[in-house]
């Protein structure tokens, strides 16, 4: 278990893994931002529709 943690620490401290993982982090962050903004816009549209056409 300790060796595994050391391996993970080495992975995160090595500059190659950092340069590889940061685009992934940026991609995931932008994807999350897109989905959150999309769903908030969707809920806004649905609330406007609910106000315009009360069920």
N, CA, C and O atoms as a GROMACS GRO file, in nm:
protein
  220
    1UNK      N    1   0.083  -0.120   0.000
    1UNK     CA    2   0.000   0.000   0.000
    1UNK      C    3   0.087   0.125   0.000
    1UNK      O    4   0.059   0.222  -0.071
    2UNK      N    5   0.193   0.122   0.082
    2UNK     CA    6   0.284   0.237   0.089
    2UNK      C    7   0.356   0.256  -0.043
    2UNK      O    8   0.377   0.369  -0.088
    3UNK      N    9   0.395   0.143  -0.106
    3UNK     CA   10   0.464   0.151  -0.235
    3UNK      C   11   0.370   0.209  -0.341
    3UNK      O   12   0.412   0.286  -0.428
    4UNK      N   13   0.243   0.172  -0.332
    4UNK     CA   14   0.145   0.223  -0.426
    4UNK      C   15   0.130   0.374  -0.411
    4UNK      O   16   0.123   0.447  -0.510
    5UNK      N   17   0.125   0.422  -0.287
    5UNK     CA   18   0.114   0.565  -0.261
    5UNK      C   19   0.238   0.638  -0.311
    5UNK      O   20   0.228   0.748  -0.367
    6UNK      N   21   0.355   0.578  -0.292
    6UNK     CA   22   0.478   0.637  -0.341
    6UNK      C   23   0.479   0.646  -0.492
    6UNK      O   24   0.525   0.744  -0.550
    7UNK      N   25   0.427   0.542  -0.556
    7UNK     CA   26   0.419   0.542  -0.702
    7UNK      C   27   0.326   0.653  -0.751
    7UNK      O   28   0.357   0.721  -0.848
    8UNK      N   29   0.213   0.669  -0.683
    8UNK     CA   30   0.118   0.774  -0.720
    8UNK      C   31   0.180   0.912  -0.699
    8UNK      O   32   0.163   1.001  -0.782
    9UNK      N   33   0.253   0.928  -0.588
    9UNK     CA   34   0.320   1.054  -0.561
    9UNK      C   35   0.426   1.085  -0.667
    9UNK      O   36   0.439   1.199  -0.710
   10UNK      N   37   0.500   0.982  -0.708
   10UNK     CA   38   0.600   0.999  -0.813
   10UNK      C   39   0.533   1.037  -0.945
   10UNK      O   40   0.584   1.120  -1.020
   11UNK      N   41   0.419   0.975  -0.971
   11UNK     CA   42   0.344   1.002  -1.094
   11UNK      C   43   0.302   1.148  -1.099
   11UNK      O   44   0.312   1.213  -1.203
   12UNK      N   45   0.253   1.198  -0.984
   12UNK     CA   46   0.204   1.336  -0.981
   12UNK      C   47   0.318   1.437  -0.978
   12UNK      O   48   0.301   1.552  -1.020
   13UNK      N   49   0.435   1.396  -0.926
   13UNK     CA   50   0.546   1.491  -0.916
   13UNK      C   51   0.628   1.497  -1.044
   13UNK      O   52   0.700   1.594  -1.066
   14UNK      N   53   0.617   1.393  -1.128
   14UNK     CA   54   0.696   1.395  -1.251
   14UNK      C   55   0.637   1.495  -1.350
   14UNK      O   56   0.516   1.498  -1.370
   15UNK      N   57   0.723   1.577  -1.411
   15UNK     CA   58   0.672   1.683  -1.500
   15UNK      C   59   0.600   1.630  -1.624
   15UNK      O   60   0.513   1.697  -1.679
   16UNK      N   61   0.638   1.510  -1.668
   16UNK     CA   62   0.574   1.454  -1.787
   16UNK      C   63   0.427   1.426  -1.760
   16UNK      O   64   0.340   1.460  -1.841
   17UNK      N   65   0.399   1.365  -1.644
   17UNK     CA   66   0.260   1.334  -1.612
   17UNK      C   67   0.180   1.462  -1.590
   17UNK      O   68   0.061   1.468  -1.620
   18UNK      N   69   0.246   1.566  -1.536
   18UNK     CA   70   0.178   1.693  -1.516
   18UNK      C   71   0.140   1.753  -1.651
   18UNK      O   72   0.027   1.799  -1.670
   19UNK      N   73   0.235   1.753  -1.745
   19UNK     CA   74   0.207   1.810  -1.877
   19UNK      C   75   0.105   1.727  -1.952
   19UNK      O   76   0.037   1.778  -2.041
   20UNK      N   77   0.094   1.598  -1.918
   20UNK     CA   78  -0.004   1.512  -1.983
   20UNK      C   79  -0.142   1.528  -1.919
   20UNK      O   80  -0.243   1.529  -1.989
   21UNK      N   81  -0.145   1.542  -1.786
   21UNK     CA   82  -0.273   1.541  -1.716
   21UNK      C   83  -0.341   1.677  -1.715
   21UNK      O   84  -0.462   1.684  -1.699
   22UNK      N   85  -0.264   1.787  -1.732
   22UNK     CA   86  -0.328   1.918  -1.726
   22UNK      C   87  -0.424   1.945  -1.841
   22UNK      O   88  -0.530   2.003  -1.818
   23UNK      N   89  -0.392   1.905  -1.966
   23UNK     CA   90  -0.495   1.919  -2.071
   23UNK      C   91  -0.621   1.840  -2.040
   23UNK      O   92  -0.732   1.885  -2.071
   24UNK      N   93  -0.606   1.722  -1.979
   24UNK     CA   94  -0.722   1.641  -1.942
   24UNK      C   95  -0.804   1.714  -1.837
   24UNK      O   96  -0.927   1.717  -1.844
   25UNK      N   97  -0.735   1.774  -1.737
   25UNK     CA   98  -0.805   1.848  -1.632
   25UNK      C   99  -0.879   1.966  -1.693
   25UNK      O  100  -0.994   1.993  -1.657
   26UNK      N  101  -0.814   2.036  -1.784
   26UNK     CA  102  -0.877   2.150  -1.850
   26UNK      C  103  -0.998   2.105  -1.931
   26UNK      O  104  -1.102   2.171  -1.931
   27UNK      N  105  -0.983   1.991  -2.001
   27UNK     CA  106  -1.092   1.936  -2.082
   27UNK      C  107  -1.211   1.898  -1.994
   27UNK      O  108  -1.326   1.930  -2.026
   28UNK      N  109  -1.182   1.829  -1.883
   28UNK     CA  110  -1.288   1.787  -1.791
   28UNK      C  111  -1.356   1.908  -1.729
   28UNK      O  112  -1.478   1.912  -1.716
   29UNK      N  113  -1.275   2.009  -1.691
   29UNK     CA  114  -1.331   2.131  -1.630
   29UNK      C  115  -1.421   2.205  -1.729
   29UNK      O  116  -1.529   2.250  -1.692
   30UNK      N  117  -1.376   2.217  -1.855
   30UNK     CA  118  -1.458   2.286  -1.954
   30UNK      C  119  -1.585   2.207  -1.984
   30UNK      O  120  -1.691   2.265  -2.008
   31UNK      N  121  -1.574   2.074  -1.983
   31UNK     CA  122  -1.690   1.989  -2.005
   31UNK      C  123  -1.792   2.007  -1.893
   31UNK      O  124  -1.912   2.020  -1.918
   32UNK      N  125  -1.742   2.008  -1.767
   32UNK     CA  126  -1.830   2.029  -1.653
   32UNK      C  127  -1.895   2.166  -1.658
   32UNK      O  128  -2.014   2.180  -1.631
   33UNK      N  129  -1.816   2.269  -1.695
   33UNK     CA  130  -1.869   2.404  -1.706
   33UNK      C  131  -1.977   2.411  -1.813
   33UNK      O  132  -2.081   2.474  -1.793
   34UNK      N  133  -1.951   2.345  -1.927
   34UNK     CA  134  -2.048   2.344  -2.037
   34UNK      C  135  -2.177   2.277  -1.993
   34UNK      O  136  -2.286   2.327  -2.020
   35UNK      N  137  -2.165   2.161  -1.925
   35UNK     CA  138  -2.284   2.089  -1.883
   35UNK      C  139  -2.363   2.167  -1.779
   35UNK      O  140  -2.486   2.170  -1.783
   36UNK      N  141  -2.293   2.231  -1.685
   36UNK     CA  142  -2.363   2.308  -1.581
   36UNK      C  143  -2.434   2.428  -1.642
   36UNK      O  144  -2.548   2.457  -1.606
   37UNK      N  145  -2.367   2.498  -1.734
   37UNK     CA  146  -2.430   2.614  -1.798
   37UNK      C  147  -2.545   2.568  -1.887
   37UNK      O  148  -2.648   2.635  -1.896
   38UNK      N  149  -2.527   2.454  -1.954
   38UNK     CA  150  -2.631   2.401  -2.041
   38UNK      C  151  -2.755   2.364  -1.961
   38UNK      O  152  -2.867   2.396  -2.000
   39UNK      N  153  -2.734   2.295  -1.847
   39UNK     CA  154  -2.848   2.252  -1.766
   39UNK      C  155  -2.915   2.369  -1.697
   39UNK      O  156  -3.037   2.368  -1.678
   40UNK      N  157  -2.837   2.471  -1.658
   40UNK     CA  158  -2.899   2.589  -1.596
   40UNK      C  159  -2.981   2.664  -1.701
   40UNK      O  160  -3.090   2.714  -1.670
   41UNK      N  161  -2.930   2.673  -1.824
   41UNK     CA  162  -3.006   2.735  -1.931
   41UNK      C  163  -3.131   2.655  -1.963
   41UNK      O  164  -3.237   2.712  -1.990
   42UNK      N  165  -3.119   2.522  -1.961
   42UNK     CA  166  -3.233   2.435  -1.988
   42UNK      C  167  -3.340   2.452  -1.881
   42UNK      O  168  -3.459   2.460  -1.913
   43UNK      N  169  -3.298   2.458  -1.754
   43UNK     CA  170  -3.396   2.476  -1.646
   43UNK      C  171  -3.461   2.613  -1.655
   43UNK      O  172  -3.579   2.628  -1.625
   44UNK      N  173  -3.383   2.714  -1.698
   44UNK     CA  174  -3.438   2.848  -1.717
   44UNK      C  175  -3.543   2.847  -1.827
   44UNK      O  176  -3.650   2.907  -1.812
   45UNK      N  177  -3.513   2.778  -1.938
   45UNK     CA  178  -3.609   2.768  -2.049
   45UNK      C  179  -3.735   2.695  -2.003
   45UNK      O  180  -3.846   2.736  -2.036
   46UNK      N  181  -3.717   2.587  -1.926
   46UNK     CA  182  -3.832   2.510  -1.881
   46UNK      C  183  -3.916   2.590  -1.782
   46UNK      O  184  -4.039   2.579  -1.781
   47UNK      N  185  -3.850   2.670  -1.697
   47UNK     CA  186  -3.926   2.753  -1.603
   47UNK      C  187  -4.002   2.861  -1.678
   47UNK      O  188  -4.115   2.894  -1.641
   48UNK      N  189  -3.941   2.918  -1.784
   48UNK     CA  190  -4.011   3.017  -1.866
   48UNK      C  191  -4.129   2.952  -1.938
   48UNK      O  192  -4.235   3.013  -1.949
   49UNK      N  193  -4.110   2.829  -1.986
   49UNK     CA  194  -4.219   2.757  -2.051
   49UNK      C  195  -4.330   2.727  -1.952
   49UNK      O  196  -4.448   2.734  -1.984
   50UNK      N  197  -4.289   2.692  -1.829
   50UNK     CA  198  -4.388   2.664  -1.725
   50UNK      C  199  -4.467   2.789  -1.689
   50UNK      O  200  -4.586   2.780  -1.658
   51UNK      N  201  -4.400   2.906  -1.694
   51UNK     CA  202  -4.471   3.031  -1.667
   51UNK      C  203  -4.562   3.068  -1.783
   51UNK      O  204  -4.672   3.120  -1.763
   52UNK      N  205  -4.516   3.041  -1.906
   52UNK     CA  206  -4.596   3.076  -2.023
   52UNK      C  207  -4.713   2.979  -2.041
   52UNK      O  208  -4.825   3.020  -2.070
   53UNK      N  209  -4.684   2.850  -2.021
   53UNK     CA  210  -4.789   2.748  -2.034
   53UNK      C  211  -4.802   2.673  -1.902
   53UNK      O  212  -4.739   2.569  -1.884
   54UNK      N  213  -4.882   2.724  -1.809
   54UNK     CA  214  -4.897   2.654  -1.681
   54UNK      C  215  -4.968   2.521  -1.698
   54UNK      O  216  -5.075   2.512  -1.760
   55UNK      N  217  -4.906   2.416  -1.642
   55UNK     CA  218  -4.963   2.282  -1.656
   55UNK      C  219  -5.082   2.264  -1.563
   55UNK      O  220  -5.143   2.156  -1.561
   0.00000   0.00000   0.00000
